Amino acid sequence: MKKTLLNLSLAAGFILLINSCDKQQNTASSPISTKPAPITWDWNKYAKATEMHLSAIPVDIQPKKSYDMKSEGSGTITFEINEKNTTVKKDQLIARMDVENLTEQEKRLQIAKESADIAQMKEDELVLPVKKKEAKEELEEARRKVKLLRLMLTNPATKEYANELFPEGIGNIDEKAMAEAEENLSLAEKSYAFAKDFEERLLTGKREIEKMNTEKNERELQDAKERSDYIIPFDGELRLEVNFIEGQQEYTVSARETIATLNNYDEIHGHLKVANADWISLEPSRLYLQLGDKNNTLMEFLDDRIEKDKRTQREERKYIFSVPLEKNTKLKRLTGTQMNSTLIYRLPEQCYIVPKYDVSLYALGKTDSLVWRDVVKTLWPNAKLLGVGHKHLAIKY
């Protein structure tokens, strides 16, 4: 028995040694190939679909409309509502600010207008007529004196009547006196012309300035009134942001302080930053946004906007998606947050959904282009690239 077991062990060892020698000979004689096996493309390996996922991306959840109501200045604000959270309607008055100061400003303006009216009446009925009358009398007196002096110089016989005509005295009757009288006459004529014409023009200009100042004060008062009345711009839900105390209506606020926030929740919007240039070429109406909530809520494309980033002040493109609140009321609590989502493109035609990785391998040695549209055109001249996703291409072939 022992002899039999020994013979079997020797036989097994011999067989293993032969196999090992064969493997070494095969290994030494077979060259190692570094050339990859050629890839054969088979369209049947890939599924067809009418939509594709472009990207998994975070989205900002916002109400349909949102508005921060800020105080126009420092002071006391009086609220017309008594609840911290309430539903309001468009054009509803919710607060007034510094009503007493506005009343004082309005009284000052009224007094100023009445004073201007009285001053104008006085100028028209008293001041201007008196000035015209005095200037006219001075002109007539200067003319009379020049006429008499001229007569005396040409006819000395009338000189003896000078004291009777001018009891206060006419002075020396000579050429010098005549020149002085003519100069006074010229001044009297100018004074009368000024009183008759320029005085009215000065008053007209003065009144135009007063009118413009009054209109400016009226506009400022009206603007202050409009700013002091806080009117709701659209239907929605209002939340007071002051340190609310039940039963209290007056609060002290600082300039540009947010006193209330207003939101319209008829629709819930998703604000998505456009992070890929390839998306711009797609038909926006075919874009959808699937939220990562429990219901996988699907949002439809609503708008394409260019907005400035509040922090960087750089313009950014945003796609806005929308869903009625009634389809998912739980989304209301998520407004103001960011949620994971999937951007979906509904293709205009049924296409093969092909991994980019497979196309890259197949393109080795066939093209150096890094543009997917050019790569597809080179590999399959009759094919049409209809969508570029994060990991897949939608190819019509």
Secondary structure, DSSP 8 states (H G I E B T S, - for coil): -HHHHHHHHHHHHHHHHHHHHHHHHHHHHS----S-------GGGS-EEEEEEEEEEEEEEEEEEEEEEE-SSSEEEEES---SEEEE-TT-EEEEE-HHHHHHHHHHHHHHHHHHHHHHHHIIIIIHHHHHHHHHHHHHHHHHHHHHHHHHHH-GGGGGGHHHH-TT-----SHHHHHHHHHHHHHHHHHHHIIIIIHHHHHHHHHHHHHHHHHHHHHHHHHHHHHHEEE-SSSEEEEE-S---TT--EEEE-TT-EEEEEEEEEEEEEEEE---GGGGGS-GGGEEEEESSTT--EEEEEEEEEEE-TTT--EEEEEEEEEEGGG-GGGGGGTTSEEEEEEEEEEEEEEEEEEHHHHHHHHTTT-----HHHHHHHH-TT-EEEEE-SSEEEEE-
